[in-house]
Amino acid sequence: MYKPGDLVMVNDTCPLQYFVGLQALIIANMGMDPTDHSQGWYYKLEFHDNKHHIFAHKELELVSKGKK
């Protein structure tokens, strides 16, 4: 599980071109998906341009360089 303050580095193979090579901070845990009991957490990320995006735990595992 990620926690606020963790740094996320998006890898160069991310299929979402908008995020390729960017870094973001996890600023909030948005809660858990009640239908996914394994890794159903959602996180709010803040990118360098002060824009916020919400990612599911599984999405972060796929697009980030670091693993928790």
C-alpha positions in Angstrom: 0.0 0.0 0.0 1.2 3.5 -0.9 1.0 6.3 1.6 1.0 10.1 1.3 4.4 11.5 0.6 5.5 8.5 -1.6 7.1 9.5 -4.8 5.8 7.9 -8.0 8.0 7.9 -11.1 6.2 7.0 -14.3 8.2 4.7 -16.5 9.0 5.3 -20.2 6.9 2.4 -21.3 3.6 3.8 -19.8 0.9 3.5 -22.4 -0.6 6.8 -21.4 1.7 9.3 -23.3 0.6 12.2 -21.1 2.3 10.7 -18.0 5.5 9.2 -19.6 8.6 10.2 -17.6 6.7 12.3 -15.1 7.1 12.2 -11.3 4.2 12.7 -8.8 3.6 12.7 -5.1 0.9 10.7 -3.5 -1.1 13.2 -1.6 -4.0 11.2 -0.4 -5.4 7.7 0.0 -8.9 8.0 -1.5 -10.2 4.8 -0.1 -10.8 1.2 -1.2 -13.0 -0.3 -3.9 -15.4 -2.5 -2.0 -15.5 -5.0 -4.9 -11.7 -5.5 -4.9 -10.4 -6.8 -1.6 -6.8 -7.6 -2.8 -5.4 -4.3 -3.9 -8.4 -2.1 -4.5 -7.0 1.2 -3.1 -7.2 4.5 -4.9 -4.7 7.3 -4.6 -4.7 11.0 -5.4 -1.4 12.1 -7.1 -0.1 15.6 -7.6 2.1 16.1 -10.7 4.7 18.9 -11.3 2.1 21.2 -12.9 -0.1 21.0 -9.7 -2.6 18.9 -11.5 -4.2 16.0 -9.6 -5.1 12.6 -11.0 -6.5 9.6 -9.2 -5.0 6.2 -9.9 -5.9 2.7 -8.7 -3.2 0.7 -6.9 -3.1 -1.8 -9.9 -2.6 1.1 -12.3 0.3 2.5 -10.2 2.0 -0.9 -10.2 1.8 -1.0 -14.0 3.0 2.5 -14.8 5.5 3.3 -12.1 9.2 2.4 -11.8 9.0 1.7 -8.1 7.2 -1.1 -6.4 5.9 -1.2 -2.9 
